């Protein structure tokens, strides 16, 4: 890998602030290539815009999708991020913030249908209080509650005299706009929630964690909150800056696993350190994570503002260690620089690749992000925003990773007009169109304060033409933050989230779900899991299952899959499939993290796009009657056998050994050996697995 940009994207006009925020978008179009997301919150009088660029083997700088804020001063695209897959459809989704929406109440927008070229948000999250700038920062949160759906986090730094608050919204097939968890700052004027991010899984308990910055608290402070099936709002790790007014926490991000010890790490920026030279700090995760920095990187000269932007870079040189990228946008008369540091078993603080902006006042690296793998070559790529480029038209650059990565941009995207601030926020979008290439999302917020968000699809020949554009409302700063949302609805496509912090003072966030053409089929499934069902209360511990469709003839190849949370035998759950033909028969295979895979007794057909199966009603709905009766009052309930901890198709001594060992050390958390789902491995779990192993229970299939 070198320091020459491989793709350069430029804002549309002056003052677009294109590139202010950038992010990996995931693979929004499902083509196998990661895509990127760039915000330009200054677009059209700060209506704001976010741009998605599809990755590809030869990615270009032509935007594939762009989303625009609702009104001027929306600042749509001020923060952008991939949203993961919030609706579980298999495509990456996207999120963008518009903190100026509705008198700065703010909004965040989640997009999940970008696979169909739609720029209409699928879910709008709105702030509650005037001037609170809800949506100032948005991010994929990972899967904090372990239900199989990606979740999103939205920052609200103006809440209660800048005490600040952050909201987590759980993903789901029918995700709603009611916050599931709220974390609040400690005191006024600390801007808690101005920057939020997934932290990965820092303590290795199987749940994603989040990190939140509060740069104005003393020297600056950052907080890590551990995920869990019952996640709470009490910080588990608190990190403080070194010196007064360092602005520690001005940027926060997961660092991936830079030392490859199996725990996710985090990176925090402190742009004011030592006469604005700036610093960035990496903290290694661990089963008992501490708040002592393990790697410290320092800026080159005074007034560099090194650490103004920090991000996971992915593994750009494919050496098995995650890498990080740090921006210094004010370096050398505001030309700006970004630095990539390779991870390693003994990671150091010497930059391995340095990229430099093109001109004075470009503010290159005001935003930096992993782009995912936009050209699907096996190396992670990065995206860097330069929102000041050419009178704040803005520009964003994609650099392809490689064993000898260079510093020449491979794709360049440019804003539409002056003062658009295109690239103010950039992010990977995941794979929103499901083509196997990661995509990117960018925003342009300030032109007429409306905002616009652009999505560019990755691909083998990725270009710099936006594939999707989302526009905000006037004055709402639509796109002031953009992010991948992950796969919020678990449909196999990444989704995106867009913030509009200026909306009606309170702010707004918009979710856009990335879904394929609307030809999905619905399976309604009733079932129960032996260890998680309580026959006394007639209830079940909710947990995620994955359902596969298989051809009805040998070798019974898997055709499609879908996930959802099983709530119990009396509640049918919907599973969505896109590779299904009406009136063609398919076997149903149900899998769970510690239950025995169970097949349907017979192939079933989808009629008018729907099908149903009630495993819990009778054992004979399973192939070979391979279920166990767990209740007979007030009605019979049959369940999938629990105890296949190692998922080898047989419950045997090896499973018993794993559960027994974990019970001996009183292991807790979301672990496969906890077959009862109570977050503790104990004698009850051992008993269930031992009984099923004694009876030599194994998969029965055609």
N, C-alpha and C positions, 0 to 999 in steps of 0.2 A: 504493500500500500504506500502511495506517495501523497504529497500535499497539493496535487493539482486537481481542481474540481472536474468531475466527469460529466455532470449535468448541471446546467445553470438555468434557473427560472427567474424571469424579471417581471416586476410589477407593471401594471397597465399605464399608469399616469403618475405625475408628481404627487407627493403627499399621500400616496396609498399606504405607506409604511408596510409594504409587502415584505414578508419575512420576519415580522416582529415576533411571531410565534411559529414554530415548526414542530412537527411530530411525525413519528412513524404512524402509519394508519392501519398496519396489518395488511391482510390481503383482501381488499374490499370487493374485488371482482372475481375472486376465486380462481385465478389463472395460475397460481403457484408462485407468483412474484409479489414481494412486499410492495406496498404503495406508500406515498408520502402526502402529508397534509400541511399546507402553508396558509397562514392568516395574513390579511391585509386590512387591519381595522380602520384605516383612514379612507378607504374607498368610498367615493360618492358622499362627501360631507359627513364622513365618519359613520355612514350607514354600515360599512364594513362588508368584507367578503372573505370567504375561505375557499381555497383551491385544492382539489384532489388530483394528483398525478399518478397514473398507473405505472408500476414498475414493469420491467421487461428485460430480455437479454441485451437489447440495445435501447434502453429507455431514452425518451426524448423529453423536451421541455414544453410540450403543448399540453395545456390543461385539459383534463378529461371530464371533470365535473367541477362546477363552482356553485357555491351557495352564498346568497347575499342577504344582508340584514334587512329588517323591516322598515326602519325609518332612519333619518339622520340622527347623529349622536348616539346611535345604538352601540357602536364599537364592537359589532359582530366580528368574531375572529380574533379578538384580543388574546384569547387563549384557545388553542386547538389541541385535540388529542384523539388518538384512536380510542374507541370505546370498547375494544374487545368484541365479543359476540353477545350482545345483551339479550337477544331474543332467541338464541340457540338455533339459528337457521343455517349455521355453517359458514356465514360470511361475516367479515369484520365490519363493525359499525363505527360511527364517528360521533364526536361531541365537540361543540363549539360554544364558547361563552360570549355574551353580549351584556357587559356590565352596565351600560348606559341605558338599557331598555326601561321605559316607563319611569322617568325621573330617577334614574340610577337604582331602581329596585333591582334591576338586572334579570337576565334570563340565561338559561343554558338549553341548547337544542341538541337532541339526539337524532341522528339520521340512520335508518336501517334499510331503506329501500334504494340505496344508491346503485345496486346491481341493475336496477331497471332504469337508471338514468334520472331518477327523481331527485329533486332538490327541496322536497316538502318535508319538514320535520315530522317525525312519527310521535314524538313526545316533547312537550315544552314544560320546563321546570321554571317556576317564577319565584323571585324573592318576595319577602313579606313586608319589608320595611323600607321607607324612602331613604335614599342615599347610602344604602348598604352595599351596593355594587355586587350583588349576587351574580355569579358567573364570571367574576374577575379571573378565576382560574378554574379549569376543569380538567379531569383526567380519568382514564380508566383506572379502577381501583383493584383490578384483578378479581378473584372470586373470594371475597372476604368471609362469606358464611358457608362456603363449601357445598353449595347446592348445584354446581355445574354451570351456572350462569355468571357471566362477567357482570361486575357492578361498576358504578361510576361515583366519583366524588366531586363536589362543587364547593368552591370557596366563596366566602361571604365576608370579606375583611372589614367592611364598614359597619357591621352589626354592633349596636350598643356602644356608640362612641369609639369605634375602631377596636373594641375588644375582639371582635371577629368570631366567626363560627364556620364550621364546615359540615356539609351534609353528605351522607352516603345513601344512594338509592340502589336497592337490589335489582338486578336484572331478572328477567323472566319472560316466558312466552308472551304474556300480557303485562309487561312492565308498566307500573303506574308512576305518577308524579308526586307521591307522598314520601317524604324522607323517612328512611328506616332507622337512621342513626344520626345524631347530631353531637358534634364535639365543639366545645366553646373555649375561647381564650381565657387566660387567667386574670387579666386586668385590662383597663382601657388603653387605647392608643398603641397597641402592639401589632395590629394588622394580622392577627392570627387568621390563617386561611387565604392570605394573598397568593401563596403558592402551595399547591397540593400535588400529590403524586402517589401512585402505587409504590410500595417499597419492596415488592416481591414477597417472598416468604423468609423473613430474616431469622426466625427462630425454628424453622424446620418442622412445624407442627401440622403442615398440610393446608393451612389457610393463608391466603394472601393478606399482607399487612399494608398500612398506609403511612405516609410521612407528610407532616404539615409544618410549614414555616411560620414564624412570628418574628420578623426581622427587627422590629422596633422594641422588643423586650430586652432591656439592658444592653448587653453585648450582642443580642440576637439569640434566638432559641429555635430549636426544631424538636418536634414530637413524633414518636412512632407509636402507633396504636396497633396492637396485634388483632388479627381477625379471629373469628371463632364462630361456632354454630350459634352462640349467644354473645356476639361481640358487644363490648361495652365502650363507653366514652371516656375511660380513664387511661391516660397515657402510660405506656409500659416502659418506654425509654425516652429520656429527655437529654438533649445535647445542647450545650451553651457555647457561644463564641468566646474568643480569647480576651478581647479588649473592648472597652466601651465604644459603642457606636460602630462596630465592625459590620453591621447589617448581616450578621450570620443568619442564614435562613432565607436570604433574598431569592435563592433558588434551591430546590430540593428535587431529588430523583432517586429512583432505584439505580444502582450501579451494576445490576446483574450479579453474577458470582465471579468477582475479579480474581479471587485466589483459588477458585474451584474446590472449595471445601464442602460443598453441598448446601451452604446457606447463602441466601441473597444478601447483598451488601447495599449500602446507601451512600449517596454523595450529596454534600451540602456546600453552597457557595457563600462567601463573605466578601462582597465586592468593595467594601470600604477599608479593608485591612491595610494598615501601614501606608498612610497617605494615598489611599485609593489604589494601591498596587493590586490588592485583592488576593484572596486565597480560596482554595477548594479542599474539602476534607472528605476522605473516604472512611466509613466505619464498617468493619466486618460484622456480618451477622453471626449468630451462634445460639446454642440452646439456651444460654444465659447471656444475651447480648449486653455489652457495656457501652458507656458513652465516651470512651477514649478513642480519639482518631487514630487509625492505623496507617494511613498514608496522607500526607499533607503536600499539596501543590501550591506554589506561590507565583504570582504574576511577575513579569519581567521588569517593569518600570512603574514609577508613580503615575497615577491617573489612568491606568489601563482598565480598571474595573474588572479585573480577572475574577471569574466566578459569578459574574452577572447572570450567566446562563450555564447550567450543568445538565448532563444527561447521560444515561446509558447509551453506548454506541453500538451495542451488540458485540459480536465477535468478528471484527473487521478483517483480521488476519487468519482466522480459522485455526487458531492454535489450541482451542478448548478452554480458553479463559475469556471472560467478558472484558470489554474495554470501555473506557469512558471518554467523553468529549466535554471540554470546558471552553467557554467563550470569554474574550476580552474585547468588547466592542468599541472601547474608546482608545485602543492602542494606536499610537503613531498618528496623531491628528484625526482621530476617529475613523481611520481606515478600518481598523478592527482585525483581530486574529482569532483563530480557534485552534485548540490543541487536542490531539488524541493521545491518550496514555494507554498502552497495552497492559492488560492484566497479566498476572503471573503468580506462581507460588510464593515468590518474594517480590511483589510488585514495587516499583520505584516511582519517584516523582519527576522523572525526566521525560519530557514530551517525545513521542516517537514519530508523530506526523504533525506538521504545523501548516495551516492554511491561512492565507492573508487576503484581505479584501482588495477591491480593484481601485478605489479612489478615496480621497479625503471626504469625510463626513458620510461614508457609506454605512457606518455602524455595523459592519460585517460581524456576525456571531452574536448579535443581540439576542438571537434565539438559535438554539442548536438542538438536535434530536437524532436518535437512531431513525433510519428510514426503513428498517427491516431489510429484506433482500429484494430490492426492486427488480433486479435483472436475473434473479434465480440462479446465480452462479455458485452458491454455497458460501459466499462471504457476505456478512452484514454490511450495509451501506449507511452513510450519514447524510443529513440535510442541514444546511446552515442558512439562516436568514440575514439579509442586509437591508433593513427597512429604510435606511437613509439614501440608498443608491439613486443618483440622478434626481435631485430635488424631492426626495422621499417618494419617488415612484416605487422604489423597492425592488429587490431581486432575491431569489433563493437559488442555492446551489446544491446539487447532489454529487457526492463523491463515492464512487464505487470502491468497496473494499477489495483486498487482494493480499497475497503473500508478501508482495512489496508494494503496498498501497501508496499512491502518489498524491500530490496536492493540486492536481488539475481537475477542475469540475467536469463531470461527464454529462450532466444535464443542467441547463440554466433556465429558470423561469423568471419572467419580468412582469412587474405590475402594469396596470392599464393606463394610469395617468399620474401626474404630479400630485404629491400630498396624499397618496393612497396608502402609504406605509405598508406596501405589499411585502410579505415575509416577516412582519412583526411577530407573528406566532407561526411556528411550523411544527409538524408532527408526522409520524407515521400514521397512516389511516388503517393499518392492517390490510387485509385483502378484501376490499369491499365488493368487488365484482366476481369473486370466486374463481379467478382464472389461474391461480397459483402464483401470481406475482404480487408482492407487497405494493401498496399504493401510498401516496402522501397527500397531506392536506395543509393548505396555507391560507392565511387571511390577509385582507387589506381593509383597514377599519376607518381611516379618518376622512376620506373624500366624502364631503357632505355629511360626515358623521353617521353614515348609514351602515356601512360595513358589507363586506362580501367575502365568502369563503370559497376556495377553489380546491377541487380534488383532481389529482393527476394519477391516472392508472399506470402502474408499472407494466413492464413487458420486455420481451427480448429486444425490442427496438423502441424503448421508452422515449417519448418526445416531450416537448415543453408546451403542448397545447392542453388547456384544462379540459377534462372530460365531464366535469360536473361543477356548476356554480350555484351557490346558495346566497341569496341576498337578504339583508335585514331591513328593518323599518327605520324611518328617518330618526336621527339623533340617538340611536340606541346602542351604538358601538358594537354592532353585531360582528362576531368573530374575534372579539378582543382576546379570547382564549379558544383554542381548538385542540381536540385530542381524539385519538382512537378510543372507542368505548369498549373495546374487546367485542366479544360476541354476546351481546346483552340478552338476546332471546334464544341463543343456542340453536340457530338455524344453519350454522356452518359458514355464515358470512360475517365479517367484521363490521361493526357499527361505529358511528362517529358522534361526538358531542361538541356543540358550538355554544359559546357563552356570549351574551349580550348584556354586559354589565351596566349599560346606561338606560335600560328599559324602565320607563316610568319610575326613575330613581331607584326602585327596588332591584332591578336586574332580572335577567331571564337566562335559562339554558335550554337549548333545543337538542333533541336526540333524533338522529336520522338512522333508521334501520336499513341495512344493506341486504336486500332480498333478491332472489332470482325472479324471473318472470313468474307471475302468480299462478303457477300450475301445481302447487303443493297439495298432497293428499293428507287426510286426517285419519289417524288411528286413535280410537278411544280405548284405553286399556285399564282394567281393574285388576289390582293385585296386592299382595302383601309379602313381607319379608319375615321369615320365621323369628329371628332374634329380635327384631324391632317391633314386633306386634305384642301388645299387652291385652290378653284375653279378659282380664278383670275389668279394665276400663274401656275395652273395645276400641283402643286407639293405637296408632302406630307412630314411631319416630319418623318424621319426614326425611327422606334421603334421595339422592339422585340415582336414577337407573338409566341405562343406555339400551335402546331397543334397535335391533338390526332386522332388516328385511332380507330374506334369503330366497333365491330361486327355488322353485318347487321340485326341480329335478337335479339328480346328481351332476356335479359335486356340490350342489346347494350353495353356490357362490353368494357372498354378501352383495346386495344391490344398493342399499342405502342404510343410514342410521339416523337416530334422533335421540335427544336426551330430554328429560324432564324430572321433576321431583315427584316421587310416589308418596301420596298422602295417606294411603290406607285403603282397605278393601271396599269401602263404601263410596269412594270418590274416584270417578273415572278421570284419567289424565290424558291430555291431548299430546300426540306425537306427530310431528309434521315431516313428510317425506317429499322429495322433489323428483326422484328417479323411479316413479311408479306409473304403471299403465293400468287404466281402469279395466276391470274384468279379467285381469291376469292374477293368478294365485301366487301367494308368497307365504313361506314359513315365517313365523315370528320368533325371534330369539331375544330373550330378556337377560341382560347382564347387570351385575351390581358389584361393588368393590369387594365384598366378602361373601356373596351368595353364589350358589351354584347356577351356572347358565341354564336356562330353561327354555325349551322349544314348545311351540304350539303343537297340539295333537295332529292338526291337519293344516294344510295351506289355506289361507283365507284370501278373499278377493275384495278389492275396493270398488264399491258401486256408487256412482255419482260422486267420486272423490272421497268417500268415507268408508271406514271399516271399524269394527269393534271386536274386542275379545275380553272375556271375564274370567281370568285365571283363578281368581279368589272364590268363585262360586262352587267349583267342583274340581277334584283332582284330574278328571278326565279331559279337562281343557289343555293339560300339559301332555307332551309326548311321553308315552310310557307311564302315564299317571304319576309323573315324577314331581310330586309336591307332598307336603306334610300338612295334616289337619291341625290347626292351632286354636280352634274355637268351635263350640257347638251351641252356644246360647248367647244372644237370642237367635242367632242364625249360624250356619256352618261357614267357617272361613278356612281356606286352604292357602298355603304360603310357599314361597320359594325357599329351598333349604339354605340355611346359613352355615358358614364355616369354610368355604373354599377361599381361604385367606390368600393363598399364593396363585389363585386363578389358573390352576392346571387341569381343571375339569374333574377332580376327585377330592373328596374330603377324607384325609388320611392322617397318619401320624406326623407328617411334616407340618400340617396345619396346626395340629394339637401342640406340637413343640413350639411353634411361633407364638401362639396365644399364651401358652403356659409360661414361656420366658418373659413375655411382656407383663403378664399378671404378677409374676414374682417381683418385678421392679416397679409395680404400680404405675405403669405407663398411662398417660392421659393424653387427650386430644383427639383430633379427627384421624384415627389410624385404622388400618384394615383389620387389626386384631380385635377391635372393639365391635363385636358382632351385635351387641344390644343397642348400640347407638347412644349410650349415656356418657360418652367421652371419658370412660374409665375402663381399663382392661382388668378384669377381676375373675373370681371363681365362677360367676354366672356365665361368662363368655367361654371359659374352659369347659364347663359342663355341656353346653350346647354343641360345641365343636367335637368334643370327645364322644358324645352319644352318636352323632352323625358319622364320625369316623369308624366307630365300632360296627355300624350297620353298612359300612363301605358304600356310602351314597356317592354317586357319580353322575355325570351328564348322560342323559339318554336322548339320542337324536336319530333321525333317519339314517 
